[in-house]
């Protein structure tokens, strides 16, 4: 890991995404890059990232999760679709 970057892997239903990310950016940047490759045009509100079955907050900086969970280069996250809630009668 370089000083301000970490290499992360995002597992999706299609092709996994791997890349270096600035640790000072919010996790949203990582999610949007994964979504752009996995499901272009998809509503980002219908997806979230998980680490060890823990839902991650898009607005939290990657650096905060590095400190919280001890992420290192090669850490694997999952892009998970959230079921749409349909209000019925």
N, C-alpha and C positions, 0 to 999 in steps of 0.2 A: 504494500500500500504506500503510495507516495504521500507526501505530507497532507494534501487536501483532497485526495481521491481515494476511493475504495472500489474494488471490482466486485460487483454483485451479479447474481444470476436470478432471473425471474422465470419460474416454471409456469407455462400457460397450457391451454388445451391444444395449442398448435406448436409452433417452433419456440423453444426457450430463448430468452433474450439475455445476453451477457454483455456487460459494458462497465466502463469506469464512470463513476459519478462523483461530483463535488460533494463533500461531506457537509458543506454549509447550505446546501439546497434542501428544500422540503421534499419529503418522500413523494409528493405529488408529481415531481419531475420524472421520477423513475416509473411511476404508474402510467403517466401519459405516454412515455416512450414505449412501454410494453403494450399499451392499448393500441397505439398507432400501428404497431407491427402485427399484433394479434387480431384486432377487430377494428379496422379503420372506420371512423364515424360512429363508433359505439358511444353510448352515454356513459361518461366516467362515473356518474353517480351510481351506476349499477354494478360497479366493481370495487373491490378493495384488495389490498395486499395483506398477506399473512406471513408470520414467522412463527414456526413451531405451534401452529393452530391458534396463534394470538392475532387478532385483528389489529392492524397498524393504522395510525392516524396520518392522513395525507399531509396535514399541515406541520407535522413534527419534522425537525431537521434530521437528516441522515446521521449526523454526528451524535445527536441525542440517543438514537437507537444503538449506535456503536458503543456508547458508554453504558446504556441500560442492559443490552444483551450480549455485549462482547463480540460484535460482528467483526470478522476479519475478511481479507480478500477471499472471494469464492463463496461467501455466505449465500445461501439459497432462500429466496422468498417465493411465495405463490401468489399468482393473480387469480382471484376467486370472484366468480359472478354471484351477485346477490339476487335472490329471487325477487321478481317484481311483485309488489303487493297490489292486488286488484281489489278495490272495494266493491263488494257485491251487496245485494239487498238481502 
